[in-house]
Amino acid sequence: MSTKRTGLLALIGIAAGAFAFWKYKNMTPEEKEKIKSKVSDTGRRIKETVGDVESTISDKYDSLKNKAKQEYKDVTP
C-alpha cells in the first residue's frame, strides 16, 4: 500500500511539474517577468529572515554563555 501511494504521489508531482512548465512556456514576457520578480523578492525576504534569526540565536547563545560563566564564578570558591 505504501509503495502504491508513493508512486501515485510521484506521478502527480511529475504531472504538476509538466503542467507548470507548459504554462510557463505559454506565458507572455510580462507575465514571466512578474513571476521572476516575485521569486526574487521572496528569495530576498527569506535571506533577510534567515539573517535575523541567525543574529537572534547568536545573541541568545552569547547571553546564555555569559550567564553560565557568571553562575560558575559564583558557585566556585
C-alpha positions in Angstrom: 0.0 0.0 0.0 2.8 2.4 0.9 4.6 1.9 -2.5 1.4 2.5 -4.4 0.8 5.7 -2.5 4.4 6.8 -3.1 4.1 6.0 -6.8 0.9 7.9 -7.1 2.3 11.0 -5.4 5.4 10.8 -7.7 3.1 10.6 -10.7 1.1 13.6 -9.5 4.3 15.5 -8.9 5.6 14.9 -12.4 2.2 15.9 -13.9 2.1 19.1 -11.9 5.7 19.9 -13.0 4.9 19.2 -16.6 1.8 21.4 -16.4 3.8 24.2 -14.7 6.4 24.0 -17.4 3.8 24.1 -20.2 2.0 27.0 -18.5 5.3 29.0 -18.1 6.3 28.4 -21.8 2.9 29.8 -22.9 3.1 33.0 -20.8 3.7 36.4 -22.2 7.1 38.0 -21.4 5.4 40.4 -19.0 3.9 37.5 -17.0 7.3 35.8 -17.0 8.9 38.9 -15.6 6.3 39.3 -13.0 6.9 35.7 -11.8 10.7 36.2 -11.8 10.3 39.3 -9.7 8.1 37.5 -7.2 10.6 34.7 -6.9 13.5 37.1 -6.5 11.6 39.2 -3.9 10.6 36.0 -1.9 14.3 34.8 -2.0 15.5 38.2 -0.7 12.9 38.2 2.1 13.9 34.6 3.1 17.6 35.6 3.1 16.8 38.6 5.4 14.7 36.4 7.7 17.5 33.8 8.0 20.0 36.6 8.8 17.7 38.0 11.5 17.1 34.5 13.0 20.8 33.8 13.0 21.6 37.1 14.7 18.9 36.5 17.3 20.2 32.9 18.0 23.8 34.2 18.2 22.8 36.9 20.7 20.8 34.5 22.9 23.7 32.0 22.8 26.2 34.6 23.9 23.9 35.8 26.6 23.4 32.3 28.0 27.1 31.6 27.8 27.9 34.7 29.8 25.3 33.9 32.3 26.7 30.3 32.7 30.2 31.7 33.2 28.9 34.1 35.9 27.0 31.3 37.6 30.1 29.2 37.6 32.2 32.0 39.1 29.5 32.5 41.8 29.5 28.8 42.7 33.2 28.2 42.8 35.1 29.5 45.8 
